[in-house]
Amino acid sequence: MADEVKLSELSADDIEEMIRENYADIFRYCFWRTKQRSDAEDLTQETFLRFINSLSHYSDRGKPKALLYTIARNLCINWHNRMKPLPLSDEALENISFVEADKEAQIANRLTLHKYMNRLPKDQQEILMLRYYLELQVNEIAKTLGISRFSVMYRLRTAMKHLRQDIRKGGSGF
């Protein structure tokens, strides 16, 4: 799919390819926001339905990723306003069974990082998630959040600074 095609000019095959390429990332984002698989699946489906319905009047050129994340973000915010998301409990994290011993440390580090990230304000969690977990570019994050690139970079630096400070205080193995 061409990078500089008007979204309203996409063919059905282009749209199908775009959905295949982005579905897993949008699902991961929605799951991160809701912590509930079934709700994340519903929100992911709704994201793509709204994306397809908006194609006829969307005039921006470029990659559709920022638009997808903007739709998903707004749907998750609406969901959060209607529902109280269930945080991952310490008990649930402890009940994870590890299959391979060499992956145990890696998984433990991820769970520890997840705990530290949960201590950050939601806006800082979101910007770290978009940048480092979902690997969006700064420009895509700026479009998704409706802020400038410079604000994105500032917020990323601030979030990383707070995360590092919290980890140092906690004495983890990072």
The 8 nearest C-alpha neighbors of each residue, nearest first, counted from 0:
[[1, 13, 2, 17, 16, 4, 9, 3],
 [2, 0, 3, 4, 61, 62, 13, 5],
 [1, 3, 61, 62, 4, 0, 60, 63],
 [2, 4, 61, 60, 1, 5, 62, 6],
 [5, 3, 1, 60, 2, 6, 61, 8],
 [6, 4, 60, 8, 7, 58, 59, 3],
 [5, 7, 8, 9, 54, 4, 60, 57],
 [6, 8, 54, 55, 5, 9, 57, 56],
 [7, 9, 6, 5, 10, 4, 55, 54],
 [10, 8, 6, 7, 13, 14, 11, 5],
 [9, 11, 13, 12, 14, 8, 15, 7],
 [10, 12, 14, 13, 15, 9, 16, 8],
 [11, 13, 15, 10, 14, 16, 9, 17],
 [14, 12, 10, 16, 11, 15, 9, 0],
 [13, 15, 17, 11, 12, 16, 18, 10],
 [14, 16, 12, 18, 17, 13, 11, 19],
 [17, 15, 19, 13, 18, 14, 12, 20],
 [16, 18, 14, 20, 15, 19, 13, 21],
 [17, 19, 15, 21, 16, 22, 20, 14],
 [18, 20, 16, 17, 22, 21, 15, 23],
 [21, 19, 17, 18, 22, 16, 23, 24],
 [22, 20, 18, 24, 19, 23, 17, 25],
 [21, 23, 25, 18, 24, 19, 20, 26],
 [24, 22, 26, 25, 21, 27, 20, 19],
 [25, 23, 27, 26, 21, 22, 28, 133],
 [24, 26, 28, 22, 27, 23, 43, 21],
 [25, 27, 23, 29, 24, 28, 43, 30],
 [28, 26, 30, 24, 25, 29, 31, 23],
 [27, 29, 25, 31, 26, 30, 24, 32],
 [30, 28, 39, 32, 26, 31, 27, 33],
 [31, 29, 39, 27, 34, 33, 32, 28],
 [30, 32, 28, 29, 34, 33, 27, 39],
 [31, 33, 29, 30, 34, 28, 75, 84],
 [34, 32, 30, 35, 84, 31, 29, 39],
 [35, 33, 30, 31, 32, 85, 86, 36],
 [36, 34, 33, 38, 37, 30, 39, 85],
 [35, 37, 39, 38, 30, 40, 34, 33],
 [38, 36, 40, 39, 35, 41, 42, 30],
 [37, 39, 41, 40, 35, 36, 42, 33],
 [38, 40, 30, 29, 36, 42, 37, 41],
 [39, 41, 37, 43, 38, 42, 36, 44],
 [42, 40, 38, 44, 39, 43, 45, 37],
 [41, 43, 45, 39, 44, 40, 46, 38],
 [42, 44, 46, 40, 26, 45, 41, 39],
 [45, 43, 41, 47, 46, 42, 40, 48],
 [44, 46, 42, 48, 43, 47, 49, 41],
 [47, 45, 43, 49, 71, 44, 48, 70],
 [46, 48, 50, 44, 49, 45, 51, 43],
 [49, 47, 45, 51, 50, 46, 52, 44],
 [48, 50, 52, 46, 47, 51, 53, 45],
 [49, 51, 47, 53, 48, 52, 46, 54],
 [50, 52, 48, 54, 53, 49, 47, 14],
 [53, 51, 49, 50, 54, 48, 55, 47],
 [52, 54, 50, 51, 55, 56, 57, 49],
 [55, 53, 7, 57, 51, 56, 52, 6],
 [54, 56, 7, 53, 57, 52, 6, 51],
 [57, 55, 54, 53, 58, 7, 52, 6],
 [56, 58, 54, 55, 53, 59, 7, 6],
 [57, 59, 56, 5, 60, 6, 7, 54],
 [60, 58, 57, 5, 61, 6, 63, 4],
 [61, 59, 5, 3, 4, 58, 6, 62],
 [60, 62, 3, 2, 4, 63, 59, 5],
 [61, 63, 64, 2, 60, 65, 3, 4],
 [62, 64, 66, 65, 67, 61, 6, 17],
 [65, 63, 67, 66, 62, 68, 139, 21],
 [66, 64, 139, 143, 68, 67, 63, 142],
 [65, 67, 69, 63, 64, 68, 70, 143],
 [68, 66, 64, 70, 65, 69, 71, 63],
 [69, 67, 71, 65, 70, 66, 143, 72],
 [68, 70, 143, 66, 72, 67, 71, 65],
 [69, 71, 67, 73, 68, 72, 46, 74],
 [72, 70, 68, 74, 46, 69, 73, 75],
 [71, 73, 69, 75, 70, 74, 68, 76],
 [72, 74, 76, 70, 75, 71, 69, 77],
 [73, 75, 77, 71, 76, 72, 78, 70],
 [76, 74, 78, 72, 77, 73, 79, 71],
 [75, 77, 79, 73, 78, 74, 72, 80],
 [76, 78, 74, 80, 75, 79, 73, 81],
 [79, 77, 75, 81, 80, 76, 82, 74],
 [78, 80, 76, 82, 81, 77, 75, 83],
 [79, 81, 77, 78, 82, 76, 83, 75],
 [82, 80, 78, 79, 77, 83, 76, 84],
 [83, 81, 79, 80, 78, 84, 77, 33],
 [82, 84, 79, 85, 81, 80, 78, 33],
 [85, 83, 33, 82, 86, 79, 34, 35],
 [84, 86, 34, 83, 87, 33, 35, 88],
 [87, 85, 88, 84, 34, 33, 117, 83],
 [88, 86, 91, 85, 89, 92, 34, 90],
 [87, 89, 91, 90, 86, 92, 85, 93],
 [88, 90, 92, 91, 93, 87, 94, 114],
 [89, 91, 93, 88, 92, 94, 87, 95],
 [92, 90, 88, 94, 93, 89, 87, 95],
 [91, 93, 89, 90, 94, 95, 88, 87],
 [94, 92, 90, 91, 95, 89, 96, 88],
 [95, 93, 91, 92, 96, 90, 89, 97],
 [96, 94, 93, 92, 97, 91, 90, 98],
 [95, 97, 94, 98, 93, 103, 92, 99],
 [98, 96, 99, 103, 95, 100, 102, 106],
 [97, 99, 96, 100, 103, 102, 101, 95],
 [98, 100, 102, 101, 97, 103, 96, 104],
 [99, 101, 103, 102, 98, 97, 104, 105],
 [102, 100, 103, 99, 104, 105, 98, 106],
 [103, 101, 105, 100, 99, 104, 106, 97],
 [102, 104, 100, 106, 105, 101, 97, 107],
 [105, 103, 107, 106, 102, 108, 101, 100],
 [104, 106, 102, 108, 107, 103, 109, 101],
 [105, 107, 109, 103, 108, 104, 102, 110],
 [106, 108, 104, 110, 109, 105, 103, 111],
 [109, 107, 111, 105, 106, 110, 112, 104],
 [110, 108, 112, 106, 111, 107, 113, 105],
 [109, 111, 113, 107, 112, 108, 106, 114],
 [112, 110, 108, 114, 113, 109, 107, 115],
 [111, 113, 109, 115, 114, 110, 108, 116],
 [112, 114, 110, 116, 111, 115, 109, 117],
 [115, 113, 111, 117, 112, 116, 110, 118],
 [116, 114, 112, 118, 117, 113, 111, 162],
 [115, 117, 113, 118, 119, 114, 112, 124],
 [118, 116, 114, 115, 119, 113, 124, 120],
 [117, 119, 115, 116, 120, 114, 165, 124],
 [120, 118, 116, 117, 124, 123, 121, 115],
 [119, 121, 123, 122, 124, 118, 117, 116],
 [122, 120, 124, 123, 125, 119, 117, 118],
 [121, 123, 125, 124, 120, 126, 119, 154],
 [124, 122, 126, 158, 125, 120, 121, 119],
 [125, 123, 121, 127, 122, 126, 119, 128],
 [124, 126, 128, 122, 123, 127, 121, 129],
 [125, 127, 129, 123, 128, 124, 130, 122],
 [128, 126, 130, 124, 125, 129, 131, 123],
 [129, 127, 132, 125, 126, 130, 131, 124],
 [130, 128, 133, 126, 127, 135, 132, 131],
 [131, 129, 134, 135, 127, 128, 133, 132],
 [130, 132, 134, 128, 127, 133, 129, 135],
 [131, 133, 128, 134, 130, 129, 127, 135],
 [132, 134, 129, 135, 131, 130, 128, 24],
 [135, 133, 130, 131, 132, 129, 136, 128],
 [136, 134, 130, 129, 133, 139, 140, 137],
 [135, 137, 139, 138, 140, 134, 130, 129],
 [136, 138, 140, 139, 148, 141, 135, 151],
 [139, 137, 141, 136, 140, 148, 142, 135],
 [140, 138, 65, 142, 136, 141, 137, 135],
 [139, 141, 143, 137, 142, 138, 144, 135],
 [140, 142, 146, 138, 144, 148, 139, 147],
 [143, 141, 145, 139, 140, 144, 65, 138],
 [144, 142, 69, 140, 65, 141, 145, 68],
 [143, 145, 141, 142, 146, 140, 69, 72],
 [144, 146, 142, 141, 143, 147, 140, 69],
 [147, 145, 141, 144, 150, 142, 148, 151],
 [146, 148, 150, 149, 141, 151, 145, 142],
 [149, 147, 151, 141, 150, 138, 137, 152],
 [148, 150, 152, 147, 151, 153, 146, 154],
 [151, 149, 153, 147, 148, 152, 154, 146],
 [150, 152, 148, 154, 149, 153, 155, 141],
 [153, 151, 155, 149, 150, 154, 156, 148],
 [152, 154, 150, 156, 155, 151, 149, 157],
 [153, 155, 157, 151, 156, 152, 158, 150],
 [156, 154, 152, 158, 157, 153, 151, 159],
 [157, 155, 159, 153, 154, 158, 160, 152],
 [156, 158, 154, 160, 155, 159, 153, 161],
 [159, 157, 155, 161, 123, 160, 156, 154],
 [160, 158, 162, 156, 161, 157, 163, 155],
 [159, 161, 157, 163, 158, 162, 156, 164],
 [162, 160, 164, 158, 159, 163, 165, 157],
 [161, 163, 159, 165, 160, 164, 158, 166],
 [164, 162, 166, 160, 165, 161, 159, 167],
 [165, 163, 161, 167, 162, 166, 160, 168],
 [164, 166, 168, 162, 167, 163, 161, 169],
 [165, 167, 169, 163, 168, 164, 171, 162],
 [168, 166, 164, 170, 169, 165, 163, 171],
 [167, 169, 165, 166, 170, 164, 171, 163],
 [170, 168, 166, 167, 171, 165, 164, 115],
 [171, 169, 167, 168, 166, 172, 173, 165],
 [172, 170, 169, 173, 166, 167, 111, 168],
 [171, 173, 170, 108, 166, 111, 167, 169],
 [172, 171, 108, 166, 170, 167, 112, 111]]
